């Protein structure tokens, strides 16, 4: 499935220039819905009060994490005109549809993903890992939700928050998020088999949602990790994305700088990752997909902004049609949670301490198997958990 959320990025607002917005035609815009980023020195409650007074409607989401401060608003056609008096506004983007990055399904072939990331050489048959297995860590799955009753989660999956179009339904009605959660941390299919999985629902049953909701989910994960004393023990996964969006990249960068490691799918367009967001944000850990022969998946984005590759073709994991259900799908969506799980696994190792999400991605790149992929135009790094197995 090709994932899309287009951008309508605003030019920076300064005191000597009027508030303006680029007039690009987005591919899947949400009419009269906007995301507004504020200057760092803005007082958010005061701005929200002024916005409600100016436009007659309350903001749908408010954001305040790291150095990302702002809000989203719907039902306003001329947002620039309506808010032109607010000098605290830095930029505006039109809200967009966001889609999950899975592309194909196949009936239950065997999965090789765990085996591949625990061996330097291809062709092994076992998953080798430290039995700490991510214990005491937390993985925020920012996606379609999680079927928390699945037996393979062993009670470690919980609901966190819902910012999806299905606001009154906290279930995973698509399966994508449950599959991602399974690869991250289920008992059978997961990399970090003892991590705690938290559902942050931002996409609905059709696998789509609003960019404003995705940013709200990032805000929730980043702040929840801090408020509950999980900083330094938390990872997030974003198996979604679309075309280049400065607002999206700023949001994920703020979350990482606040301490949340973020694994992000590179995208399924077969294009340079510089064209995609949030995959092109430099502080996230961007993950491309390989197949069982270590070849880059034909759909996987590539380029210098891909930090590491991981298995993403024919990956079996947990599914939503029953407590023991599984499904096999492909996409950079399936590669990314291998690295989210690897992040949780490394955070759970005794005696390890990583100074922030970007540093953890650096460790993952350092550990990776080099030159294993027949791959031009990208860093040749294959995710590896560092257990010493060849």
Residue pairs with C-beta under 8 A, 6 or more apart in sequence:
1 99
1 100
1 101
1 102
1 103
1 207
1 268
1 331
2 99
2 103
2 268
2 269
3 98
3 99
3 100
3 101
3 240
3 241
3 242
3 267
3 268
4 27
4 28
4 96
4 97
4 98
4 99
4 242
4 243
5 28
5 96
5 97
5 98
5 99
5 211
5 214
5 241
5 242
5 243
5 245
5 248
5 277
6 24
6 26
6 27
6 28
6 29
6 94
6 96
6 242
6 243
6 245
7 24
7 26
7 93
7 94
7 96
7 243
7 244
7 245
7 246
7 247
7 248
7 277
8 21
8 22
8 23
8 24
8 26
8 29
8 92
8 93
8 94
9 21
9 22
9 91
9 93
9 245
9 246
9 247
10 19
10 20
10 21
10 22
10 37
10 89
10 90
10 91
10 92
10 93
11 17
11 20
11 21
11 22
11 91
12 90
12 91
13 19
13 20
13 87
13 89
13 90
13 91
15 87
18 84
19 80
19 83
19 84
19 86
19 89
19 92
20 80
21 79
21 80
21 92
21 93
21 94
26 94
26 96
27 96
27 242
27 243
28 96
28 97
29 94
29 95
29 96
29 97
30 74
30 94
30 95
30 96
30 97
30 210
32 74
32 75
32 76
32 77
33 60
33 72
33 73
33 74
33 75
33 94
33 95
33 210
33 212
34 72
34 73
34 74
34 76
34 79
34 92
34 93
34 94
34 95
35 70
35 71
35 72
35 92
35 93
35 94
35 95
35 211
35 212
35 215
35 247
36 70
36 71
36 72
36 73
36 79
36 83
36 89
36 91
36 92
37 68
37 69
37 70
37 89
37 90
37 91
37 92
37 247
37 250
38 44
38 47
38 69
38 70
38 71
38 88
38 89
38 90
39 69
39 88
39 89
39 90
40 67
40 69
41 88
42 69
42 88
44 62
44 64
44 69
44 71
47 71
47 86
47 88
48 58
48 59
48 62
48 71
50 86
51 59
51 71
51 73
51 83
51 86
52 58
52 59
54 82
54 83
54 85
54 86
55 73
55 75
55 76
55 79
55 82
55 83
57 73
57 74
57 75
57 76
59 71
59 72
59 73
60 71
60 72
60 73
60 74
60 212
61 71
61 72
61 163
61 212
61 213
61 215
61 216
61 219
62 70
62 71
63 69
63 70
63 71
63 72
63 215
63 216
63 219
63 251
64 219
64 223
65 218
65 219
65 222
65 223
65 254
65 255
65 258
66 222
66 253
66 254
66 255
66 256
66 257
66 258
67 254
67 257
68 215
68 219
68 250
68 251
68 253
68 254
68 255
70 90
72 95
72 210
72 212
72 215
72 216
73 79
74 95
76 82
79 92
80 92
83 89
83 92
91 246
91 247
93 211
93 245
93 246
93 247
95 210
95 211
95 212
96 210
96 211
96 242
96 245
97 208
97 209
97 210
97 211
98 202
98 203
98 208
98 209
98 210
98 211
98 213
98 214
98 240
98 241
98 242
99 203
99 207
99 208
99 240
99 242
100 143
100 144
100 174
100 176
100 203
100 207
100 208
100 239
100 240
100 331
100 333
101 239
101 240
101 241
101 265
101 267
101 268
101 331
101 332
101 333
101 336
102 176
102 179
102 207
102 239
102 329
102 330
102 331
102 333
102 334
103 268
103 299
103 329
103 330
103 331
104 329
104 330
104 331
105 327
105 328
105 329
105 330
106 314
106 328
106 329
106 330
107 328
108 316
108 326
108 327
108 328
109 314
109 316
109 328
110 316
111 189
111 311
111 314
111 315
111 316
111 317
111 328
112 292
112 311
113 183
113 310
113 311
113 315
113 334
113 338
114 127
114 189
114 191
115 124
115 125
115 126
115 127
116 122
116 290
116 292
116 294
116 310
116 311
116 382
117 191
117 310
117 311
117 338
117 342
117 382
117 383
117 384
117 385
118 124
118 126
118 127
118 128
118 129
118 384
118 385
118 387
118 389
119 128
119 384
119 389
119 390
120 369
120 372
120 384
120 389
120 390
121 390
122 292
122 293
122 294
122 372
124 389
128 385
128 387
128 389
129 191
129 193
129 345
129 385
129 387
130 345
130 349
130 387
132 194
132 345
132 348
132 349
132 350
133 192
133 193
133 194
133 195
133 345
133 348
134 185
134 191
134 192
134 193
134 194
134 195
134 341
134 344
134 345
134 347
134 348
135 194
135 195
135 348
136 194
136 233
136 348
137 192
137 195
137 196
137 233
137 234
137 235
137 344
137 347
137 348
138 195
138 196
138 198
138 225
138 230
138 233
138 234
138 235
138 344
139 181
139 184
139 185
139 192
139 195
139 196
139 197
139 198
139 234
139 235
139 236
139 237
139 340
139 341
139 344
140 160
140 198
140 200
140 221
140 224
140 225
140 234
140 235
140 236
140 237
140 260
141 177
141 180
141 181
141 184
141 197
141 198
141 199
141 200
141 236
141 237
141 337
142 200
142 202
142 214
142 217
142 218
142 221
142 236
142 237
142 238
142 240
143 176
143 177
143 180
143 181
143 199
143 200
143 201
143 202
143 203
143 237
143 238
143 239
143 240
144 164
144 172
144 173
144 174
144 175
144 176
144 177
144 178
144 201
144 202
144 203
144 204
144 205
144 207
145 159
145 162
145 164
145 170
145 171
145 172
145 173
145 174
145 177
145 178
145 199
145 201
146 153
146 157
146 159
146 172
146 177
146 178
146 181
146 197
146 199
147 157
147 171
147 172
147 175
147 178
147 318
147 319
147 320
148 157
148 158
148 159
148 197
148 199
149 323
150 157
150 178
150 182
150 186
150 318
150 319
150 320
150 323
150 324
150 325
151 323
151 324
152 182
152 186
152 187
152 188
152 189
152 190
152 318
152 324
153 181
153 182
153 185
153 186
153 187
153 197
153 318
154 187
156 185
156 194
156 195
156 196
156 197
157 181
157 196
157 197
157 198
157 199
158 196
158 197
158 198
158 199
159 170
159 198
159 199
159 201
160 198
160 199
160 200
160 220
160 221
160 224
161 200
161 201
161 217
161 220
161 224
162 169
162 170
162 201
163 200
163 201
163 202
163 209
163 213
163 214
163 216
163 217
163 220
164 201
164 202
164 203
164 204
164 209
164 213
165 204
165 208
165 209
165 210
165 213
166 173
166 201
166 204
166 205
170 199
170 201
172 178
172 199
172 201
172 320
173 204
173 205
173 320
174 203
174 204
174 205
174 206
174 207
174 320
175 319
175 320
175 321
175 327
176 203
176 207
176 239
176 329
176 333
177 199
177 201
177 203
178 317
178 318
178 319
178 320
179 315
179 317
179 318
179 319
179 327
179 329
179 333
179 334
180 237
180 239
180 317
180 333
180 334
180 336
180 337
180 340
181 197
181 199
181 318
181 337
182 188
182 189
182 190
182 317
182 318
182 319
182 326
183 189
183 190
183 191
183 315
183 317
183 334
183 337
183 338
183 341
184 190
184 191
184 192
184 195
184 197
184 237
184 337
184 340
184 341
184 344
185 191
185 192
185 193
185 194
185 195
185 196
185 197
185 341
185 344
186 193
186 317
186 318
187 193
189 316
189 317
189 318
189 326
190 341
191 337
191 338
191 340
191 341
191 342
191 344
191 345
191 385
192 341
192 342
192 344
192 345
192 348
194 348
195 341
195 344
195 345
195 348
198 221
198 224
200 217
200 220
200 221
200 236
201 217
202 209
202 213
202 214
202 216
202 217
202 240
203 209
203 240
211 245
211 247
211 248
214 238
214 240
214 248
215 247
215 248
215 251
218 236
218 238
218 251
218 252
218 255
219 251
219 255
221 234
221 236
221 255
221 260
222 236
222 254
222 255
222 258
222 259
222 260
224 230
225 231
225 233
225 234
225 259
225 260
226 258
226 259
231 259
232 259
232 347
232 353
232 354
233 347
233 348
234 259
234 260
234 261
234 347
235 260
235 261
235 262
235 263
235 340
235 343
235 344
235 347
235 357
235 360
236 255
236 260
236 261
236 262
236 263
236 340
237 262
237 263
237 264
237 336
237 337
237 340
238 252
238 262
238 263
238 264
238 265
238 278
238 284
238 336
239 264
239 265
239 331
239 332
239 333
239 334
239 336
239 337
240 265
240 333
241 248
241 264
241 265
241 267
241 276
241 277
241 278
241 279
242 267
242 276
242 277
243 275
243 276
243 277
244 274
244 275
244 276
244 277
244 280
245 277
245 278
246 277
248 277
248 278
248 281
249 277
249 278
249 280
249 281
251 278
252 262
252 264
252 278
252 281
252 283
252 284
253 281
253 282
253 283
253 284
255 262
255 357
256 262
256 281
256 283
256 284
256 356
256 357
256 358
257 283
257 356
257 357
257 358
259 356
259 357
260 357
261 285
261 340
261 343
261 347
261 354
261 356
261 357
261 360
261 361
262 278
262 283
262 284
262 285
262 357
263 284
263 285
263 287
263 336
263 337
263 339
263 340
263 343
264 278
264 279
264 281
264 284
264 285
264 286
264 287
264 336
265 279
265 286
265 287
265 331
265 332
265 333
265 335
265 336
266 273
266 276
266 279
266 286
266 287
266 288
266 289
266 300
266 301
266 302
266 306
266 332
266 335
266 336
267 273
267 275
267 276
267 279
267 300
267 301
267 332
268 299
268 300
268 301
268 331
268 332
268 333
269 275
269 276
269 299
269 301
270 298
270 299
270 300
270 301
270 302
271 301
271 302
272 301
272 302
272 303
272 305
272 377
273 279
273 280
273 286
273 288
273 301
273 302
273 303
273 304
273 305
273 306
274 280
274 303
274 304
274 305
275 301
276 301
278 284
279 286
279 301
279 305
279 306
280 286
280 305
282 305
283 357
283 358
283 361
284 357
284 361
285 307
285 308
285 339
285 343
285 357
285 360
285 361
285 364
286 305
286 306
286 307
286 308
287 306
287 307
287 308
287 309
287 310
287 312
287 332
287 335
287 336
287 338
287 339
287 383
288 296
288 297
288 300
288 301
288 302
288 306
288 308
288 309
288 310
288 312
288 332
288 335
288 378
289 296
289 297
289 299
289 300
289 309
289 310
289 311
289 312
289 313
289 330
289 331
289 332
289 334
289 335
290 296
290 297
290 300
290 309
290 310
290 311
290 312
290 313
290 335
290 373
290 382
291 297
291 311
291 312
291 313
291 314
292 311
292 313
292 314
294 372
294 373
294 374
294 382
295 373
295 374
296 302
296 309
296 373
296 374
296 375
296 378
297 312
297 313
297 330
297 332
297 335
299 330
299 331
299 332
300 309
300 312
300 332
300 335
301 332
302 375
302 377
302 378
303 377
303 378
304 377
304 378
304 379
306 378
306 379
307 361
307 364
307 365
307 379
307 381
308 339
308 364
308 365
308 368
308 379
308 381
308 382
308 383
309 335
309 373
309 375
309 378
309 381
309 382
309 383
310 335
310 336
310 338
310 339
310 342
310 382
310 383
311 334
311 335
311 338
312 330
312 331
312 332
312 333
312 334
312 335
312 336
312 338
313 330
313 334
314 328
314 330
315 328
315 329
315 330
315 334
316 326
316 327
316 328
317 326
317 327
317 328
317 334
318 325
318 326
319 325
319 326
319 327
338 383
339 364
339 383
342 364
342 383
342 385
343 360
343 361
343 364
345 385
346 352
346 354
346 360
346 363
346 364
346 385
346 386
347 354
347 360
354 360
354 363
364 383
365 379
365 381
367 384
367 385
367 386
368 381
368 382
368 383
368 384
369 381
369 382
369 383
369 384
370 380
370 381
370 382
371 380
372 380
372 382
373 380
373 382
